[in-house]
Amino acid sequence: MTTTTRSSAREHADSANGAPPASKAQPGSKHKAEEGAQLPEAKRAKKSDEKEQKTIEETIGGSEQAKREKQEEKPEQEEEITDDTKKGAAKAKKEADTGDAVEPHGREDAESIPSSILEKGIIYFFFRGRVGIDEPSEVDEIARSYIILRPIAKDAKLGSGPIGDAGNSRVCVVPKKVLPKTGKDRWISFVEKTGASFKDLREEFLRSNDYETKTAGTRHTPAATPVAEGVYAITSTGRDSHLAYILTLPDKLGEVQKEIGLKEKGSFIISTRNPQYEAPKNARLPKGPEYPKELLDEFRSLRWAPTQPAHLDYVNTQFLLVGESSGIGKALEPQKKDEKEGKNEPAEELEQLEEEDAQRMKDLSDNDSARIFADLQADAGDYPKLPTTF
């Protein structure tokens, strides 16, 4: 089913329905961001010509003509082969190759970013069908759900094109198949991959896999199926940390998204398990995260601590997701200190990021599946389409 990004009309709809003013800019409006200019690739000095010229000079005893040619060539060489020039050219080439939409330090009002936002970025939701089931027809046919986090700098803004591969993606596993919806739902999840490149995601996570077993013969693990894409922020509200998100794709939630537990705007309380204590019997992993001592010391005697972004950079980190039925409001509450300093509201920050994301995703392709896989530098034809109905 083909869907499109949400239009700015949702802003007026929210106002008419009495939606709470969580931010100065209401959800749904999309702002265009211009594509950043790229640096030209530096020219390289022709070392082979230089070597040939030197040989001629030695042969004819240093003729005046050769000397003049050397003096004319030297300034150009010294200017063009500096380290800074090489680095600039390499950076420009990399940006051209990856189509990186992230504009580092692109925010002119960086000092207004609220301190409660610990991390922000792009979020993707996937699920994988059970063995042998490529297209699940109900939740029970899903093996697991996944959350992919692709962080960006807090003072970055999004321009045009795909997100670009920074090699910092994380794959988080939700064994319960669906996401927690209320405070009664408390799911233990874990980090399966950290520092992953898009190539890693294609080869080790997204694609299907066939393998042989002694008893059942060839078994087929389906490819990962995209469910939604959007923006996220890990926030701190004092005692708790939250994982808040706003969806960009699909434009309208379907049966699949609702069954998985997604909302247009949602959040979870997120806490990290102290690996110095034994995990619950039904949630034990073969190996725990290899935290450095300074990170372990931060847990003190707590069994669970508010999640910090650094926790999610270690494989096998276990974290608790608790549903928040009240929506995104608590996760994006402004802090008194930030209000006194005149900083932006967290809700306003996330809304702005979603507007930038919506514009760039709209330009990537004409359907949601192709947009998501273009963002991840994968061929959409090799993977299931984004479903809205079972």
C-alpha positions in Angstrom: 0.0 0.0 0.0 1.5 3.4 -1.0 1.3 6.2 1.5 2.6 9.8 1.7 4.0 12.1 4.3 1.6 14.0 6.6 0.6 17.5 5.4 0.5 20.7 7.4 -3.3 20.3 7.6 -2.8 18.2 10.7 -1.7 21.3 12.5 -5.2 22.8 12.1 -6.8 19.4 12.9 -4.9 19.1 16.2 -6.0 22.6 17.2 -9.6 21.9 16.4 -9.6 18.7 18.4 -8.3 20.5 21.5 -4.8 19.0 21.4 -2.6 20.2 24.3 -0.1 22.9 23.3 3.0 20.7 23.8 5.1 23.0 21.6 5.1 26.3 20.0 5.0 24.8 16.5 2.1 22.3 16.1 2.8 18.9 14.6 2.5 18.2 10.9 3.8 21.2 9.2 6.8 20.5 6.9 9.6 23.0 6.3 11.9 22.6 3.3 15.6 22.6 3.9 18.1 23.5 1.3 20.8 21.1 0.3 24.2 22.2 1.7 27.0 23.1 -0.8 29.8 20.7 -1.2 33.5 21.5 -1.3 35.3 20.9 -4.7 37.8 18.1 -4.9 41.3 19.4 -4.7 43.6 19.0 -7.7 46.6 16.8 -7.4 50.2 18.0 -8.3 51.7 15.9 -11.1 54.6 14.3 -9.3 55.7 12.4 -12.4 56.2 15.7 -14.3 58.2 17.1 -11.4 60.5 14.1 -11.4 61.0 14.3 -15.2 61.8 18.0 -15.0 64.5 17.5 -12.3 66.2 14.8 -14.4 66.4 17.2 -17.4 68.0 19.9 -15.2 70.7 17.6 -14.0 71.4 16.4 -17.5 71.9 19.9 -19.1 73.5 21.5 -16.1 70.6 23.5 -14.8 69.5 25.6 -17.8 67.9 28.9 -17.2 64.7 27.7 -18.9 64.4 24.7 -16.5 65.0 27.0 -13.5 62.2 29.4 -14.6 59.8 26.5 -15.1 60.6 25.2 -11.6 60.0 28.6 -10.0 56.7 29.0 -11.8 55.5 25.5 -10.8 56.6 25.6 -7.1 54.0 28.0 -5.7 51.2 26.0 -7.3 52.5 22.8 -5.8 52.9 24.2 -2.3 49.3 25.6 -2.4 47.6 22.5 -3.6 49.1 19.6 -1.7 48.7 20.8 1.9 47.1 18.5 4.4 44.1 20.7 5.0 43.3 20.7 1.3 43.5 17.0 1.1 41.2 16.6 4.1 38.7 19.0 2.7 38.7 17.2 -0.7 38.2 13.8 1.0 35.4 15.2 3.2 33.6 16.7 0.1 34.0 13.4 -1.8 32.6 11.4 1.1 29.6 13.7 1.4 28.9 13.4 -2.3 29.1 9.6 -2.2 26.8 9.2 0.8 24.4 12.0 0.1 24.5 12.9 3.8 21.5 15.0 4.8 23.0 15.8 8.2 24.3 19.3 8.5 26.7 19.2 11.5 26.5 22.3 13.7 23.8 23.6 11.3 21.7 25.2 14.1 22.1 28.9 14.4 20.4 28.8 17.8 22.4 25.9 19.2 22.5 27.7 22.6 18.7 27.4 22.8 18.7 23.6 22.7 17.1 22.3 26.0 19.5 20.4 28.3 16.8 17.7 28.8 17.5 16.4 25.3 20.3 13.9 25.8 20.3 12.6 22.2 18.3 13.0 19.0 18.2 11.3 15.6 16.3 9.1 13.1 14.4 6.1 14.3 13.2 3.1 12.3 10.8 0.3 13.4 11.0 -3.2 11.8 9.7 -6.7 12.6 10.8 -10.1 11.3 8.3 -12.9 10.7 8.8 -16.3 12.3 10.9 -18.9 10.5 9.4 -19.7 7.1 6.8 -16.8 7.3 7.8 -14.0 4.9 4.5 -12.1 5.2 3.0 -12.4 8.7 -0.8 -12.2 8.6 -1.1 -11.5 12.4 1.0 -10.5 15.3 1.5 -14.1 16.5 3.4 -14.8 13.2 6.0 -12.1 14.1 9.2 -13.4 15.7 10.5 -10.1 17.1 10.3 -6.4 16.6 13.3 -4.1 16.3 14.2 -0.5 16.8 17.1 1.1 14.9 18.5 4.3 16.2 20.7 6.5 14.1 21.9 9.4 16.3 22.9 12.8 15.0 24.5 15.8 16.8 22.2 17.8 19.0 23.0 21.0 17.1 22.7 19.4 13.7 19.9 20.0 11.2 18.6 17.9 8.3 18.9 19.0 4.7 18.1 17.1 1.6 18.8 13.5 0.6 19.4 10.3 2.6 20.6 10.4 6.2 24.1 9.3 5.3 26.1 6.5 6.9 28.0 7.6 10.0 28.6 4.0 11.2 26.9 4.7 14.5 23.6 2.9 14.1 22.2 0.7 16.9 19.9 -2.2 16.5 17.7 -2.8 19.6 15.6 -6.0 20.0 12.1 -6.1 21.4 11.5 -9.8 22.1 7.8 -9.3 23.1 6.9 -8.7 19.4 4.9 -5.5 20.2 5.8 -2.3 21.9 4.5 -1.5 25.4 1.4 0.6 25.3 0.6 1.5 28.9 2.4 1.7 32.3 1.4 -1.9 32.9 3.5 -3.1 30.0 7.1 -3.4 31.0 9.3 -5.1 28.4 12.9 -6.0 28.8 14.7 -5.3 25.5 18.4 -5.3 24.6 21.0 -3.9 22.2 22.0 -6.4 19.5 24.3 -4.2 17.4 26.2 -1.0 18.0 28.4 1.2 15.8 26.8 -0.5 12.8 27.3 0.8 9.3 24.5 0.5 6.7 26.5 -2.3 5.1 26.5 -4.1 8.4 22.7 -3.6 8.6 22.2 -5.0 5.1 24.5 -8.0 5.5 23.8 -8.9 9.2 20.3 -7.7 9.9 18.0 -6.7 7.0 18.4 -9.6 4.6 16.9 -13.1 4.8 18.9 -16.2 5.5 18.6 -19.9 4.7 20.4 -22.4 6.9 20.5 -26.2 7.2 19.4 -28.2 10.3 19.8 -31.9 10.9 16.2 -32.5 11.8 14.2 -30.1 9.6 16.5 -29.6 6.7 16.6 -26.1 5.1 15.1 -23.4 7.3 14.3 -19.9 6.1 14.6 -16.7 8.2 12.6 -13.9 6.5 14.0 -10.5 5.7 13.2 -7.6 8.1 10.0 -5.8 7.3 9.8 -2.0 7.7 6.9 -0.7 9.8 7.6 3.0 10.4 10.3 5.7 10.3 10.5 9.0 12.2 12.6 11.1 14.6 13.4 10.5 18.2 14.9 12.0 21.3 16.2 10.5 24.5 15.2 12.9 27.2 15.8 13.3 31.0 13.0 14.6 33.2 15.0 14.3 36.4 14.2 11.0 37.9 13.4 9.2 34.6 14.7 9.0 31.1 12.3 8.7 28.1 12.5 7.6 24.5 10.2 9.9 22.6 9.4 9.7 18.9 7.3 11.3 16.2 6.6 9.2 13.1 7.2 10.6 9.6 6.2 7.4 7.7 3.6 6.2 7.1 1.5 9.3 6.9 -1.5 7.5 8.4 -1.2 4.6 10.8 -2.6 1.4 9.6 -3.7 -1.8 11.3 -0.1 -3.1 11.4 1.3 0.0 13.1 -1.4 0.1 15.7 -1.1 -3.6 16.5 2.7 -3.2 16.9 1.9 -0.5 19.4 3.0 2.6 17.5 1.4 6.1 17.7 1.9 9.2 15.6 3.6 10.6 18.6 4.7 8.3 21.5 7.2 7.7 24.2 8.4 5.1 26.7 10.1 5.4 30.1 13.5 3.8 29.5 15.8 2.4 32.2 19.1 0.4 32.0 19.7 -2.8 34.0 22.8 -2.8 36.2 24.7 -5.8 34.9 26.3 -6.3 38.3 23.0 -7.8 39.4 21.6 -11.0 38.0 19.0 -10.6 35.3 15.5 -12.1 35.6 15.4 -15.8 34.6 13.3 -15.2 31.6 15.5 -12.4 30.3 19.0 -13.6 30.7 21.6 -13.2 27.9 24.6 -15.5 27.4 26.9 -12.5 28.1 26.4 -9.0 29.6 27.6 -5.6 28.3 31.3 -4.8 28.7 30.9 -1.5 30.5 34.1 0.4 31.6 34.5 0.9 35.3 33.4 4.6 35.2 30.1 3.6 33.6 29.5 0.8 36.1 30.2 3.2 39.0 27.4 5.4 37.9 24.9 2.7 38.7 26.0 2.8 42.4 23.7 0.2 44.1 20.8 0.7 41.8 19.4 -2.3 39.9 17.9 -0.1 37.2 19.1 3.4 36.3 17.7 6.1 34.0 19.1 5.3 30.5 22.0 7.4 29.2 22.9 7.3 25.5 26.3 5.9 26.4 24.5 2.7 27.8 23.1 2.0 24.3 26.6 2.0 22.8 27.4 -1.5 24.3 26.1 -4.8 22.9 23.9 -6.7 25.3 22.9 -3.7 27.2 19.4 -4.6 28.6 16.9 -1.8 29.1 13.3 -1.7 30.3 10.7 -0.1 28.1 7.6 1.1 30.0 4.6 2.3 28.0 3.2 5.8 28.5 -0.5 5.9 27.7 -0.6 9.6 28.2 1.3 10.2 25.1 4.5 12.2 24.5 3.8 15.0 26.9 5.7 13.8 30.0 8.8 12.9 28.0 9.0 16.4 26.5 8.2 18.5 29.6 10.4 21.6 29.8 12.7 21.8 32.7 12.5 24.9 35.0 16.2 25.7 34.5 15.8 25.7 30.8 12.7 27.9 31.0 14.6 30.4 33.1 17.4 30.5 30.6 14.9 31.0 27.7 15.7 27.8 25.9 13.4 26.1 23.4 10.8 23.6 24.6 11.8 19.9 24.0 8.5 19.4 22.1 9.4 22.3 19.8 12.8 20.8 19.1 11.4 17.4 18.1 8.7 18.9 16.0 11.2 20.9 14.1 13.4 17.8 13.5 10.3 15.9 12.2 9.5 18.7 9.8 13.0 18.6 8.3 12.8 14.8 8.1 9.4 14.8 6.4 10.7 17.1 3.6 13.8 15.1 2.9 11.9 11.8 3.0 9.3 13.2 0.6 12.1 13.9 -1.9 13.7 10.4 -1.8 11.0 8.4 -3.6 7.3 8.1 -4.3 6.6 5.4 -1.8 7.3 4.7 1.9 9.3 1.5 1.5 11.6 2.9 -1.1 12.2 6.0 1.0 13.2 3.9 4.0 15.6 1.6 2.1 17.0 4.5 0.2 17.8 6.1 3.5 19.6 2.9 4.6 21.4 2.6 1.2 19.6 -0.7 0.4 17.6 -1.8 -2.6 13.9 -1.8 -1.7 13.3 -4.5 -4.3 15.2 -7.0 -2.1 13.0 -6.5 0.9 9.3 -6.6 2.0 7.2 -3.5 1.5 6.0 -1.4 4.4 2.6 -3.0 5.3 -0.4 -1.2 6.8 -2.7 -4.2 6.9 -2.2 -7.8 7.9 
